[in-house]
Amino acid sequence: MRRAPSFWAFLIYLLSATILFSSAWVDPTYRSAGSAGDSELFMWMLGWVPYSITHGLNPLFTDHLIYPSGANLFWTLIPILPGVVLAPFMALLGPVAAYNLAITVVLAGSAWCAYFAINAFVKDRLASFLGGWLYGFSPYMLAHALGHINLVICMAPPLAMLLLAELLVWQRRRAWVPGLLLGLLGIAQLLTTPEILFTTGFVGGIGVVVLALMTWGQVVRRVRHAAIGLSVAVLVFLPVAVVVLGFAFLGPDRVTGIVREQNIYVTDLLNFVVPTDVMLVAPPSLANLSHSWTGDGAEWNAYIGLPLLALLGYVAFRWWSNALIRWAAIVAAMVALLSLGPYLHLAGRIHFHIPLPWRILQPLPLFDNVLPARLMLFFYLLAAIAVAFFVRELRQSMTGWKARASWAWVAVSLVCLLPALPWLSTPNPVPAFFTGSDVKRIPQGSVALVAPFATAPGFQLGPGQNLATLPMLWQMEAGMWFRMPEGALIVPDVNGLPSGGRPPQSTTQSTMIAIQQGAHPDLTAGLRNAIDADLSRWKVQTVVVGPMYNQQAMVDFFTSLLGTQPQNLGGVLVWWQANLSVPPGAQ
């Protein structure tokens, strides 16, 4: 019975997440929660994990996309552990429904882990429930729920905070116990989202330093216990980390240089007080201000709102003498400052004359590929502690009009953070060709060129469409039966630098994307020779044109290129033998 409140907390979180994504759950095998592009990319990666393992392949590498060079999937942040856990659901429900199930459960699970951790600090279940809600349904979570499921799996930060508190402060158990758990948690996060593992360690380090400075007189008598536990954590973590990170940094197709531009994906100063389109309370006159910010909606994740900002300021001022509140306030302020990136962004304008602390960290190894805006995840966890502390004090010592006013303050603060409904959902049409027997006419394991050409989301927009990653979903629905020379994965370009989620540049790629954007290119002799060279290098045996914008132009182009008419099967058009010896001008 003691566990019943925790059970009901999780159930309420799960119900809330289900309601949030109800626009996808009305047709869960066809519609996915969030926007198009990254969602399908992660469906593919979640499906690749069990496929690779059951076929004796390396889950961190694939040549089923971007053939023949393939891709080191570490740099696309493949969620290996979630892929293993989801494998039976993927087989039973299909990739779209499994994705919807995963993003619903992990949102609730992240909130519940925060509830569990916060309750260890404030000892008040209602207060902890509200704190868990603030963390699990924060603007950070909502923004990344548009398509970054790996960045919504955020159970590790609150659990790491809890384990570090036991190891460094409470020290009630033998040091090896939290140390072991911390090491296992690190492995789980490494196999889920390495970026969150790194930022958790970084913010955790900040928290440890602040704690040590606050309690300097107690450091000496606590350091031995902490050192033993941390040593155990490192010893548990290292064997797996050496294998994974060794392949990432020393294996084939490793990426060097800056993968993601930091001075774009930062917190605009206005984002702290201006709501975005994912918020329920977002007047268009305010929400439209966000459209001038750098980055995109999935990274505008720093909205706090004036009511909550004022509440957090009041809690910090009123209970500054409390060590927990003082520690949380200092670390939260540092995190918010670092999330602003290397230079101040205000209303979309970059003020290069105002450098910020992240400018010092940016050149350091690993930091050069962390997106500063994503640090706000940890701000909401710390804010959740402060709100829970306030609610506990409210319940224990406030009465009359002060209590009513305080409850109203909390309510308004949380209402301002409610998500917009109905939540965005995306259709995922899969032509019958890929789920039926006709796809088996493609020689198994051979290379098929599929249109639209799969590349980074946002690089091939027709009117109202984003088909950039749908062919990857089609390939997965076909049971990975064929390989493709395309794919939205982070790989090195011809100079060894990150390609931004696009395959290495080719004439075929640029021509197909141009057609997908509405062009009607002339098939000159030079263009024919260049594309023939690409198809030969890729060993393409089959060409498939699926549903897409400007489809007829794509069909006409390949008909002219290959010199034969396609076969119409299961909603796609197929050339079974990509004849590369057609003379120029042949029809």
N, C-alpha and C positions, 0 to 999 in steps of 0.2 A: 504493500500500500504506500510505502514511502516513495516509491518511484512513480506513483500515479500522476502527480503534478507534472513531472518531466514528460511523461507519455502524452498527456493532454496538451502540453505546450507544443510538442512536435506535431501532433495531429492538427492543431489550429494553424500552425505554420504551413503544413502541407495543404490544408484546405485553402488557405489564403493564396498559396502559389498556384494551385489548380484553378482558382477563380481568376487569378491574374492572367494565366495562359489559356483561359477558356476559349478564346477565339481559335486556338489551335486544336484544343481538345474536342471541339465539335466535329472535327474530321481529322483525327490524329495521324492517320496513315498518309494523308495527302498534304495537310497544312502543318508547317513547323512554326514554333514560337520565334518571333523576331523577324529580322529583315533577311533578304536574299544575299547570298554570297558566302560569307564566313560560315553560316549555319551548315550549308552543304559541304563545305570544306571539312568541317569537324565531323559531320556524318561519315565522310569518306575515311577520315583517320580513325574514328571509333570502330569502323568496320575493318580497316586494314589490320588492326592489332590482332583480333582472333584469326583472321585469314592467314596472316604471316606466321603466327605461332603454330597453327594446325598444319601448315604446309612446310614447316621446317625452315622458314625464312627469318631474317632479322627484322624485328618490328621497327627498328630505328632507321631502316633503309628500304627504299623501294625503287624498282625500275619499271613498275607498272604505270607510272606517270613519268613524264619528261624522258621517255626512252630515246636513245640508249644510255645516256649518262646517269639517269636516275637522280635521287635526291636523298640527302641526309635529313631525316625527318625531325631530328632534335631541334633544328633551327626554325621549324614551323610549329614547335611546341606541341608535338603529338602527345595526347593524353593516354599513356600506355595503361596505367592501372584502371582508369575508368573504362577503357576498351575491353579489358579482361572481365571486369564486373558486368558490363553490359552485354557480353557475348550471347548469353542465352536469350535475352530480350531482343537482341538484334535478329537472332535466328527466328524467333517466334512472331515478332511484331513487325519486323522490317526496320530500316534505318530511320525513317521519319518519326514513327511512333516511339522508337527507342530513344531518339534524341529528345522528343517532348517529355518522355518519362524522366530522362536524366536531368534535364534542366529544371523540371518541377521539383524533383526530390532533392537535388543539391542545393537549390535555393532554400528550401525548408531545412535541410540538414545544416547549412551554414548558420542560419538563424538559431537553430537548436544548440549547436556547439557554442555559440556566443552566449546563449541563455545559461547553459551549463557552466561555462567559465565565469561569467559575471556573477552568478549566484554564489560561487565560491568566495567572492570578494564582499558582496553586499548582504548576503544571507536574507534575501527577501525575494520570494518566487514571483510575485506580481511585478515588482520592480525589474527583476531579471528578465521576465518575459517581454516587457516593453523595451528593455535594452537589446535583447535578442532580435526583436522586430526591427529596431532602428538599424542594426548591423545587417541583418539578412535581407531587408528590403530597402536598403539605403540607395541613394542615387547612383553610387558606384555600381551596385549589383544591377540596378535597373538598366543603366547605360550598357553594361556589358552583356546583359541578357538579350540584347538585340542580335547577338551572334557569336559572342566569345564565351562559349560554355566553359572552356578551360579556366577562364578568369572569374567564373561564378562559383567554381568549386573551391570555396574558401573556408573549409572547416579547420585547416591547419593553423591560421593565425591565432584564433582564440584558444585553441588547445595548446599551442606553443607557449602562449602567455601564461596559461594555467600551470604548465609543467615547469616553466622558468620560475614562477612564483614559489612553487614547492621547493625547487632546487636552491634558489637564492635567498628566499625570505623565510618561509615557514619551516622548512627542513624537518618535517614530521616523520618522513619515511627514510629508509636507507637510501643513500645517494644513488646507488646503481638502478633503483626502480624508476624514478623519473628520467634518469639518464638513458636507460634502455628504451623507454617509451618515446623520449625525444628523438633518439636515433631512428627508431621505426617510423615515427612521424615524418622525419626528414626524408627517408627513403620513399614513403608514400607520396610526399609532395614533389620530390624529384621526378617521379614517374607519372606525375599529373601535370604540373606546370612548373618547370624550373625557375621561371621568372618570379613567381610568388614565393618559392623557396628562398631565392636570393634576397628579395625585398623583406621577407619575414626575418631572415637573419640580420639584415642591415638595420631595420627598425628595432629589432630585438636588441642589437648591440647598442643602439642609441639609448634604449630604455635601461639597459644594464649600467651604462655609464652614468646616466642621470640618477639612477637609484644609488649607485656607489657614492656619488657626490653628496646626495641627500643624507646618507646614513654612513658617513665615512668612519665613524667610531665603531661600527659593527662589522666592517669589512674583514678585519683580520680574523675574527673568530668564526666567520662564516665561509671564508674563502676555501678552506680545505674541503669541506663538504661539497661546495659548488664545483670545485676543480675535479673531484672524483666523478661526479655525475656527468659533467661536460666531457670528460675523457671517455667515459663509457659511451656516451652519445656519438662521439667521433668514431670510436672503434666499431660501433654497430653500423654507422652510416658509410664509412669509407669503402668497404668491399664492393658494394653496389655502385657507389658514386664513381669509383675508379673506372669501372667497366663502362658506365653510361657516359661520363664526361670524357673518358679517353676516346671513345668512338666519336663523340661530338667534335672534339678539338683535333683529333689525329686521324680520324677515319676518312673515307672517301667523300668528296663533294662537301667538305667542311667550308663554312662561310667565314670569311675574315672581313674586318671593317665594320662600319656602322650598319646594322640591319634595319633599324627604325630611327628615323630622324627625331632627335629629342626636342629640338626647339620648335617643333610643330605640335606634338602631342603633350601639351603642358596645360596647367590650369590657368585659364584666363581669370584675372582678378575679379571680374564681374561674375564669374561662375559661382562664387561663394554665395551671392545674394540674388542671382537671376535664374529662375527656373528654365528648364529646357522642355522640349516637346514630350519627353517621357513622363513628365509630372502631371498630376491631375489638376492642381491649382497652378496654372501657367497661362495667364492672360496673353493673347497673341502679341500685344504691344511689348510685353517683356520677353516672351519666348523667342520672338523674331530677332532679338538682339544677339542671341547665340549663333545665328547663322553667319555672323561675320567673324567668329572665332576661328583660329587655326585648328587643324585636325578634323574630326568628324563627331557625329552624335554619340558613337560608341565610346568616345574618350572624354566627353563632356560630363564628368562624373563627380563634380566637386560641390554640387549645390547643397548648402546648409540651410539657407533661409534666415531671414531676420529674427523670427521668433526663437528658433533654436539657437542661433548665434548669441542672442541676448541671454537665453537661459544658461548656456554654457559659460558665458562671461560672469553671470551672477553666481553660479555654483563655484567657479574658481575663486571669485572674490570672497564669497561668504565662508567657504570652508578651506581657505588656503592653508590653514594650520593642519588640516588632515593630510597625512602623507600620501594616501592613495590619490586624492584629488590633485594635490600639488604635482605629483609625478605624472598623472594623466594629462594635466593641462600643459605642462612643459613639453612633453613628448608630442602631444597633438599639435601644439603651435609650431614645433620644429618640422613635423611632417607636412603640415599645410604650407609652410614656407618653402620646403624642398619641392613640393608638387608644382610650384610655379615655374620650375625649369631654370635654365641658365640665365634668361633675361626676362624682364617683366613684360607680360602680355596684358594689354588693357583694351577692351572693346575690339579685339582682333588686331590691334597694332602692336608691333614688337618694338620695345624701347631698348635698343642696344646700348644706350648710355646708362642703363640701370642694370648692372650685373647682379645676380643673386647667388646664394650659397651653392646651388647645384652646379654653377660654373666651375667650382673647385673640384667637384666629384666627377664631372663629365669625362675628363680625359683618362680616368683610372680604368684599369682592366675590369670588364664585366659591366661597370656602370655606364659605359658608352652605349649599351644596348638596352638600358632600362628606360621605360617611358615614365617621366616624372609624374604625370597626371594620375597614374595608377597607384601611387602611394596613398591616395586618399582612402583606400580601403582601410588602412590602419587608423586614419583619423576617425572614421565612423565607429570603429571598435572602441577607441578611447572615449569618444563622445557618448557611446552607449553606456560605458561605465559611469560617466558623470551623470547622465540622465537617470540611470538606475539608482545611484546614490541619492539623488534629489528626491526621487519617488519614495525611497525608503524613509528618508527623513520626514517627508511629507506625511507618510502614513503613521509614523511613530510619534511625532511631536507637534504637528500643526492641526489646528481646529478652527472652526468658524469661517469667517470670510477669507482668512489667509489660506486655509485649506482649499476652499472653493476656487479662489483666484489661482492658486498653484496648480490645481488639477486642470483648470482651463488653459493655463500657460503650456502645460505638457501636451494637452490635447491639440491645441493650435499648432504647436511645434511639429507634432507627428502628422497631423492632417496635411500640413504643407509639403510633406515628403511622400504623400500617397501617390502611387503610380497612375498614369493615365489609363483609362479603360474606354473601349476595348483595346487590348494590347495588340500591337502589330503582329500579324501572322502572314506567312508566305506560302503560296501554293508550290508544290514540287511535282510537276507533271513528269511522268516517266512513260515514254512510248512503249506500247505493248511488245515491240521488237525485242527490247532488252530483258523482258521478263518471260518471254516465251521460248519456243524451241528454235526459232529462226536465227537467234544470235549464235547458236551452236554451229551454224554454217561457217562462221569465222573460224579459221584454224586456231585451236586453243593455244594461248600464249603468244600468238602473233600480234602484229601491231596494226591497229586501226586508227585512222585519222577521223576524228569526230567533229562535226560542226554543230553548234558554235564552238570555236576554239577555246578550250578551257584555259583561263589565265587568272590573274589576280582580280578579285571582286572590284567592280567599278571601272574596269578598263574596256568594257564593251557594252555600252548602254544603248539599247534601242528605245523608242518612246515608251516610257513606263515600264521598262524591263531591265533586269540584270541577270543575264544567263551565264555569267562568267564561270560558275562552278557546277552548273547542272550536269554537264557531261561526266563529271566525276561521280555524281550520284548514279547516273545511268550505268557507268562501269561497275559500280558496286552492286547495283540491282542485278546485273548480269553475272554476279558471282566472281568478279575479277577475271572473267573468261579471256579477255584480251588486254593488251597493253596499249598505251597512248603516248604520243610524243609531246603531250601538252599536260597542263596541270598547274594549279594555283599554289605552288610550294616555293619556299624561300631557298634558292639555290644560287651558287656563284655564277656570275656572267663570264664572258670571254676574258675579262681582266681579273677574274677571281673575286670581284666585289659582289655584294648582295644584289640580287636582281629585283627586289621588291615584290616577290610573289609571282613573278612571270618567268616562263621558260626562257633560256638564252635566246636572244633575238635571231629571227630567221625571216626570210622573204615570205614563206608560207604563212607564218604567224601574222606578220604585219598586213598581208593581203587579206587574209580571212577576217581579221578584226576590222579592217576598213570596210569590207562587205557587210559585216555585222552591224556596223554603224551607218549603213545606208549607201555606201559607194558601189559603183558598177565599173570596176577596172577593166581596161582592155588587156587581153591576153597577148602581149607582144612576144616576140621570139625570145628576148632577153628574160622576161618574166617567166615564160614557160621553162626555159633552161634552169633558172634559179630554183623554181619549185620542184622540177624533176630531180635536181640535185638533193634537195631537202628530203623528198620522199624516198629516194634511194638510200640516203644516209640513215634515215629512220627505219628503213626496211618495211615501209608501209605496204600491206597487202590488201587492205580493205578501206574504203572511204564511206562514211556514213554522214548524211545530213539530216539532223533532227529538226523539230519545231524551233523556229527562231525568227527574229526580225529580219526582213529582207531575204527570206528563204529562197525565193525563186531566183534571185541574183546569184546566190551561192550555188544552187543547182545548175544554173546555166554555166557558171564559171567552171565547175568540175566536169560538166558534160563536154565542154569545149576542150578542157585540159586532157581528159582521159579518152576522148574520142568515142565514147559509148553512152547510151542512155542508162540511167539508174533503174533499179527495180524498186517498186513501191511496196514496202512490207511493214506492217505493224506500226504505221505512223512515221516511218522514216524512209529515206531514199538511199539505196545501197549500190555501190559499185564493188563487185566481189573481187575483181582482179584490177588492181591499180596499174594499168598499162602505161609504162613510162617511156615507151618507144614510139609514141604517136608523133608523126612528123608535124612540124609547125604548119598551121593552117588546116589540118585535118579536122573533120567534124564527126 
